Amino acid sequence: MQRIIIVDSPADWPLNLPEVQVVSGKEYLTSEPFRKQRNIRVFNMCKSYKYQTIGYYVSLLAEARGHKPMPSVSTIQDMKSQAIVKLAADEIDDLIQKSLHDVKPDEFVLSIYFGKNVAKKYDRLSAQIYRMFHAPFVRAHFHREGGKWQLRKVGPIAAKEIPETHHDEVVGFAKEYFEGRRTSQAKRPDIRYSIAILMNKNEVMPPSNEGSIKRFIRAAEKLHMEAEIIDRDDYSRLGEFDALFIRETTAVNHHTFRFARRAAAEGLVVIDDPESILRCGNKVYLNELLEKNQIPAPRTLVVHRDNTDEIIEKVGLPCVLKQPDSSFSQGVSKADDRESLDRELNQLFEKSDLVIAQEFLPTEFDWRVGVFDGKPIYLCKYFMAKKDWKVISKDKQGRTLNGRSETLPVELAPRKLMNLAIKAANLIGNGLYGLDIKQIGNNFCVIEINDNPNIDHGYEDLVLKDDLYLRIMEVFLRRITDAKEGRSNQ
């Protein structure tokens, strides 16, 4: 992939970087060859990224041309937003205080070149800020107030603003960066597209186990795509990929949602997309959605502190109580009588102003229908944990207990079940969903719609085996190709 550095004036570029072309912003924006070229990585080093400046338009048109700019327009917007800067600072507050502890003045400016500073003691802080605001040269402004350091502003460093005493080290940082990129790309010259798989290797109950992740990567390779595992520290690298596949438990108040929003803003194909995370992540919303669209579901009541007396009348006892953003059976409890109802409600109200009370429907198992791109891709029976009413439970020692599962061909599923699953999934979107459905006699009702459903090797893939992973990656390939063709035809 060709690399070009965009500056306001090449005459002001002070660094000697072999194999990297230096071009003026005006030439890049107006030259016909740049409009037609593909496989370009643009490093936007203009002095300003303000709206409607040359620097802003370089990143904007680079995205339109599929040139993978650094910084992206979404990064530029993040740098302008005080709310985003504050959010970023809050995430790394401990590191900020520790790194700047010995600084005497109340004002401090940190110059970051490809994630590094000329003083090694600031490398960790520089790397974190670079991951959040992915631009080649960044200047972070700090102010100490009340004995505590605050990140006030983040912005670009123009080429001519680099102190001469920094030149040699900045050249070294840049060479290290470019050589690292060249080495990784040389491994797979046949790659068409790249997919980032976001996961947390320390997650206790991840949506995909190690075996399934390996199979996703192999399936991508069969289609001439490269799938790379990333983690929360790779937020700034999203612009390097064509798609994001989140295989970490999602939540709205979580970095997974921030990744999804950033990836969508940069034009990546995203599973789970931010809308699906929002819609599936809150059971209050799901209850309203299912009720409005007349989807069969257990009797349900949205509970606040002033209507708890309605639970017994409208839902009955025993009933299931759920935290609105609960997942993997956590934040879910059962009340058998008035005493346990009051006790469980008090605990849940400590975390949320609203609670979901749902009719208790005891069954031996729950159906789980996996739906992707509007089509069923797997079918399982999730049996309740031993001597429990939930699929996932904990014993007195806090150990996780899982009920057994049984995987079936989707072709053998009751038609009524599959029609309900597809209809309910389509209300959310065209992403990857897991629908938990209970069967009462010949009738079915939707318990939950989950984004980020389990796809584990040895469980959900027992029927389709490797073909399950290939089908999912084929959808990624089609969507990426459609997005690229749509962009190139504009």
C-alpha positions in Angstrom: 0.0 0.0 0.0 1.4 3.4 -1.0 1.9 5.9 1.7 1.7 9.7 1.2 2.2 12.5 3.7 -0.1 15.5 3.1 1.2 18.9 4.3 0.3 22.5 3.7 3.5 23.2 1.9 6.2 20.5 1.0 8.8 23.2 1.3 8.1 23.3 5.0 8.5 19.6 5.5 11.7 19.2 7.7 12.0 15.4 7.8 13.7 12.9 5.5 11.6 9.8 5.2 12.6 7.5 2.4 9.8 5.7 0.4 7.2 8.2 1.6 5.8 10.7 -0.8 5.2 14.2 0.5 2.3 16.1 -1.2 0.6 19.4 -0.7 -3.0 19.4 0.5 -4.1 21.3 -2.5 -2.4 18.9 -4.9 -4.0 15.9 -3.2 -7.5 17.4 -3.4 -7.3 18.6 -7.0 -5.0 16.2 -8.8 -6.8 13.7 -11.1 -4.3 10.8 -10.5 -5.0 10.9 -6.7 -8.7 10.8 -7.3 -8.3 7.5 -9.3 -5.7 5.7 -7.3 -6.5 3.0 -4.9 -4.6 1.4 -2.0 -3.2 4.6 -0.6 -2.6 5.3 3.1 -2.9 9.1 3.7 -1.1 10.7 6.6 -2.7 14.1 7.1 -0.1 16.4 8.6 -1.7 19.8 7.8 -1.5 22.5 10.4 -5.3 22.6 11.0 -8.2 20.2 10.9 -10.8 22.9 11.5 -14.1 22.6 9.5 -13.7 23.5 5.8 -9.9 24.0 6.0 -7.6 22.1 3.7 -6.7 19.7 6.4 -10.3 18.9 7.1 -11.0 18.3 3.4 -8.0 16.0 3.0 -9.3 13.5 5.5 -12.9 13.9 4.2 -12.0 13.2 0.6 -9.5 10.5 1.5 -12.4 8.6 3.1 -14.6 9.2 0.1 -11.8 7.8 -2.2 -11.2 4.8 0.1 -7.7 6.0 0.9 -7.7 5.3 4.7 -6.7 8.7 6.1 -5.0 9.2 9.4 -6.6 11.0 11.2 -10.1 10.1 10.0 -12.9 12.7 10.0 -14.3 11.0 13.1 -11.0 11.4 14.9 -10.9 15.1 13.9 -14.4 15.5 15.3 -13.3 13.7 18.5 -10.5 16.2 18.9 -12.8 19.1 18.6 -15.3 17.7 21.1 -14.7 18.7 24.7 -17.0 16.0 25.8 -15.0 13.3 24.0 -11.7 14.8 25.3 -13.1 14.7 28.8 -14.3 11.1 28.4 -10.9 10.0 27.1 -9.2 11.7 30.0 -11.4 10.0 32.5 -10.5 6.6 31.1 -6.8 7.2 31.6 -7.0 9.5 34.6 -4.7 7.4 36.8 -2.1 7.3 34.1 -2.3 11.1 33.6 -1.8 11.8 37.3 1.0 9.3 37.7 2.9 10.5 34.5 2.7 14.2 35.3 3.2 13.9 39.1 6.6 15.5 39.0 5.8 18.3 36.6 6.3 21.6 38.5 4.4 24.2 36.3 0.6 24.1 36.2 0.6 24.0 32.4 2.1 21.1 30.4 2.1 20.3 26.7 2.9 16.8 25.4 4.0 16.3 21.8 3.2 12.9 20.5 4.8 11.5 17.3 3.3 8.3 16.1 2.4 7.5 19.7 5.8 8.4 21.2 7.4 11.3 23.0 11.0 12.3 22.9 11.1 11.7 26.7 10.6 8.0 27.3 9.0 8.6 30.7 5.9 9.8 28.8 5.7 6.9 26.4 2.8 5.2 28.1 0.8 8.3 28.3 1.7 9.2 24.7 0.6 5.8 23.5 -2.7 5.9 25.3 -3.6 9.4 23.9 -2.5 8.3 20.4 -4.8 5.2 20.6 -7.7 7.5 21.4 -6.8 10.3 19.0 -5.2 8.5 16.1 -3.3 11.2 14.3 0.4 11.2 13.2 1.5 14.2 15.2 -0.6 15.3 18.2 -0.2 17.9 20.9 -2.0 17.3 24.2 -2.5 20.3 26.5 -2.8 19.7 30.3 -3.7 22.0 33.1 -3.4 21.4 36.8 -6.3 22.6 38.9 -6.8 21.8 42.6 -3.7 19.6 42.6 -5.1 17.4 39.8 -4.1 17.4 36.1 -6.8 17.8 33.5 -6.6 17.1 29.8 -7.9 20.3 28.2 -7.2 20.1 24.5 -5.9 17.8 21.8 -4.8 19.0 18.4 -2.4 18.5 15.5 1.2 19.5 15.2 2.1 21.2 12.0 5.3 20.0 10.3 7.1 23.3 10.7 6.1 23.4 14.4 8.3 20.4 15.2 11.3 21.7 17.2 14.6 21.1 15.4 15.9 19.3 18.4 13.2 16.7 17.9 13.8 16.0 14.2 16.2 13.1 14.5 14.0 11.3 17.0 10.8 12.0 15.1 12.4 10.5 12.0 13.2 7.4 14.0 9.6 7.2 15.3 8.2 7.5 11.8 10.6 5.0 10.3 9.8 2.5 13.0 6.1 3.0 12.3 6.3 2.7 8.6 8.7 -0.3 8.7 6.3 -2.0 11.1 3.4 -1.5 8.8 5.3 -2.7 5.8 6.4 -5.9 7.5 2.8 -6.8 8.5 1.4 -6.2 5.0 4.1 -8.2 3.3 2.9 -11.4 4.9 -0.4 -11.5 2.9 -0.1 -9.9 -0.5 -3.4 -11.5 -1.7 -5.5 -9.9 0.9 -8.7 -8.2 -0.4 -10.1 -6.8 2.9 -9.2 -6.8 6.6 -11.5 -7.5 9.5 -10.9 -6.5 13.1 -12.2 -9.0 15.7 -12.6 -7.2 19.0 -12.3 -9.4 22.0 -11.2 -9.5 25.6 -9.0 -12.5 26.3 -9.7 -12.1 30.0 -13.5 -12.1 29.7 -14.9 -14.9 31.9 -17.9 -15.7 29.6 -17.0 -14.4 26.1 -19.5 -14.8 23.3 -17.0 -16.9 21.3 -14.4 -19.3 22.7 -10.8 -19.7 21.4 -11.8 -22.5 19.0 -14.5 -20.4 17.3 -12.2 -17.4 16.9 -9.6 -19.5 15.1 -12.3 -20.7 12.8 -13.5 -17.2 12.1 -10.0 -16.3 11.1 -9.6 -19.4 8.9 -12.9 -18.7 7.2 -11.8 -15.1 6.4 -8.6 -16.4 4.9 -10.5 -18.7 2.6 -12.3 -15.7 1.2 -9.0 -13.8 0.8 -9.6 -11.6 3.8 -7.5 -11.1 6.9 -9.0 -11.2 10.3 -6.9 -9.7 13.2 -7.7 -9.9 16.8 -7.8 -6.5 18.5 -8.6 -5.3 22.0 -9.8 -2.1 23.7 -6.4 -0.5 23.3 -6.7 -0.6 19.5 -9.5 2.0 19.3 -7.3 4.3 17.2 -6.5 1.6 14.7 -10.1 1.1 13.5 -9.4 3.1 10.3 -6.9 0.5 9.2 -9.7 -2.1 8.7 -12.7 -2.6 6.4 -14.9 -4.2 9.0 -15.3 -4.7 12.8 -16.6 -7.9 14.3 -17.3 -7.5 18.0 -16.8 -10.8 19.9 -16.8 -9.3 23.4 -19.9 -8.8 25.5 -21.4 -5.5 24.5 -23.1 -2.7 26.6 -24.0 0.9 25.9 -21.9 2.3 28.7 -18.9 0.3 27.6 -15.9 0.6 25.2 -17.6 -2.0 22.8 -20.3 0.6 22.0 -17.7 3.3 21.5 -15.9 1.0 19.1 -19.1 0.2 17.2 -20.0 3.9 16.9 -16.5 4.9 15.8 -16.3 2.0 13.2 -19.7 2.9 11.8 -18.7 6.6 11.5 -15.6 5.6 9.6 -17.6 3.6 7.1 -16.7 0.1 8.3 -19.0 -2.8 8.2 -19.9 -3.4 11.8 -21.3 -6.4 13.7 -22.6 -5.6 16.2 -23.7 -2.2 14.9 -24.4 0.6 17.5 -28.1 0.6 16.8 -28.4 -3.2 17.6 -26.4 -2.7 20.8 -28.7 0.1 21.8 -31.9 -1.8 21.0 -30.9 -5.2 22.4 -29.0 -3.9 25.3 -32.0 -2.6 27.2 -35.0 -4.8 28.1 -37.3 -1.7 28.6 -36.8 -0.9 25.0 -37.3 -4.5 23.9 -40.5 -4.8 25.9 -41.9 -1.8 24.2 -40.8 -3.0 20.7 -42.3 -6.5 21.1 -45.5 -5.2 22.5 -45.9 -2.5 19.7 -45.4 -5.1 17.0 -47.6 -7.8 18.7 -44.8 -10.2 19.1 -45.8 -13.0 21.6 -43.9 -12.5 24.9 -44.5 -13.3 28.6 -46.7 -10.9 30.5 -44.3 -8.0 31.3 -44.3 -4.9 33.4 -41.9 -2.0 33.5 -41.5 -1.3 37.2 -40.5 1.8 39.0 -40.6 2.6 42.7 -44.2 3.9 42.5 -45.9 1.0 40.7 -44.4 -2.1 42.5 -47.9 -2.9 43.8 -49.0 -3.7 40.3 -46.6 -6.6 39.8 -48.6 -9.3 41.5 -51.9 -8.2 39.8 -50.4 -7.8 36.2 -47.6 -10.3 36.2 -48.3 -12.7 39.1 -46.0 -14.7 41.4 -43.6 -16.2 41.0 -42.1 -13.7 38.6 -38.7 -13.0 37.0 -37.1 -9.6 37.8 -34.4 -8.3 35.4 -32.0 -5.4 35.4 -32.7 -3.6 32.1 -29.1 -4.2 30.8 -28.6 -7.6 32.2 -26.8 -10.3 30.2 -25.8 -14.0 30.7 -28.4 -14.4 33.4 -26.6 -11.8 35.6 -28.9 -9.2 37.1 -31.8 -11.7 36.7 -33.6 -13.1 39.8 -36.9 -14.8 40.7 -39.3 -13.7 43.3 -41.6 -16.5 44.7 -43.5 -14.4 47.3 -44.0 -10.9 48.5 -41.0 -10.9 50.8 -38.6 -12.0 48.1 -40.2 -9.6 45.6 -39.5 -6.6 47.9 -36.0 -7.8 48.7 -35.0 -8.3 45.0 -36.6 -5.1 43.9 -34.7 -3.1 46.5 -31.4 -4.6 45.2 -32.2 -3.9 41.6 -33.4 -0.3 42.3 -29.9 0.5 43.7 -28.6 0.1 40.1 -31.4 1.3 37.9 -34.5 3.5 38.2 -36.5 0.9 36.1 -36.8 -2.9 36.5 -38.4 -5.5 34.2 -40.9 -7.8 35.9 -41.8 -10.8 33.7 -44.2 -13.7 34.0 -42.4 -16.9 35.1 -42.7 -19.6 32.5 -41.0 -22.7 33.7 -39.6 -24.9 30.8 -37.1 -27.6 30.5 -35.2 -25.6 27.9 -35.1 -22.4 25.9 -34.9 -22.3 22.1 -32.0 -20.2 20.9 -32.3 -19.2 17.2 -29.2 -17.6 15.7 -30.2 -15.1 13.0 -27.7 -13.2 10.7 -28.5 -11.0 7.8 -32.2 -11.9 8.2 -31.6 -15.6 7.9 -31.4 -18.4 10.6 -27.9 -19.8 10.9 -28.1 -22.1 13.9 -30.7 -23.6 16.2 -30.0 -24.8 19.8 -31.9 -26.0 22.8 -30.4 -24.5 26.0 -31.4 -26.6 28.9 -31.7 -25.2 32.4 -28.7 -25.6 34.8 -29.0 -28.5 37.2 -31.7 -27.9 39.9 -32.2 -24.3 38.7 -34.6 -22.3 36.6 -31.9 -20.5 34.5 -29.6 -21.6 31.7 -26.6 -20.1 33.6 -26.5 -20.1 37.4 -24.0 -20.1 40.2 -23.6 -22.4 43.1 -23.0 -21.4 46.8 -19.2 -21.2 46.1 -19.8 -18.7 43.3 -18.9 -21.2 40.5 -20.7 -20.9 37.2 -23.1 -23.7 36.3 -24.2 -24.2 32.8 -27.1 -26.3 31.5 -26.4 -28.6 28.6 -27.1 -27.7 25.1 -28.3 -29.5 22.0 -27.7 -28.2 18.5 -30.2 -29.0 15.7 -30.5 -28.4 12.0 -32.5 -25.3 11.4 -34.5 -27.3 8.7 -36.0 -29.4 11.5 -37.3 -26.5 13.6 -41.0 -25.9 13.9 -42.0 -23.4 11.2 -43.9 -21.3 13.7 -40.7 -20.9 15.8 -38.5 -19.8 12.9 -41.1 -17.4 11.5 -41.3 -15.8 15.0 -37.6 -15.6 15.4 -37.0 -13.9 12.0 -39.9 -11.5 12.4 -38.6 -10.4 15.8 -34.9 -10.2 14.7 -35.9 -8.0 11.7 -37.4 -5.5 14.2 -33.8 -4.9 15.4 -31.9 -4.8 12.1 -30.0 -7.1 9.8 -27.1 -7.9 12.2 -26.2 -11.0 14.2 -28.8 -11.9 16.9 -29.6 -14.7 19.3 -33.3 -15.0 20.1 -34.3 -16.8 23.3 -37.8 -18.3 22.8 -39.9 -20.4 25.1 -42.3 -23.1 23.9 -45.6 -23.5 25.8 -47.5 -26.4 24.1 -47.6 -25.5 20.4 -47.1 -21.8 21.1 -43.9 -19.7 21.2 -43.0 -16.5 22.9 -39.9 -14.3 22.7 -38.0 -13.9 26.0 -35.1 -11.9 24.7 -33.3 -10.7 21.6 -29.6 -10.6 22.1 -27.0 -8.9 20.0 -23.6 -10.5 20.2 -25.0 -14.0 20.7 -22.8 -17.0 21.6 -21.0 -18.8 18.7 -18.8 -21.3 20.5 -16.8 -24.1 18.9 -18.3 -27.4 20.1 -21.8 -25.9 20.7 -23.5 -23.7 18.2 -21.3 -25.0 15.3 -22.1 -28.7 15.9 -24.4 -29.0 12.8 -22.8 -26.7 10.3 -19.2 -27.0 11.6 -16.8 -24.8 9.7 -19.5 -23.8 7.2 -21.1 -21.7 10.0 -18.1 -19.5 10.2 -17.8 -19.4 6.4 -21.4 -18.2 6.0 -20.8 -15.4 8.5 -17.6 -14.3 6.7 -19.4 -14.4 3.4 -21.8 -11.8 4.6 -18.9 -9.6 5.7 -17.3 -10.0 2.3 -20.5 -9.1 0.5 -21.2 -6.1 2.7 -17.7 -4.8 2.4 -17.7 -5.2 -1.4 -21.1 -3.4 -1.7 -19.8 -0.6 0.5 -16.6 -0.2 -1.6 -18.5 -0.3 -4.9 -21.1 2.2 -3.6 -18.3 4.5 -2.6 -16.4 4.2 -5.9 -19.5 4.8 -8.0 -20.4 8.1 -6.2 
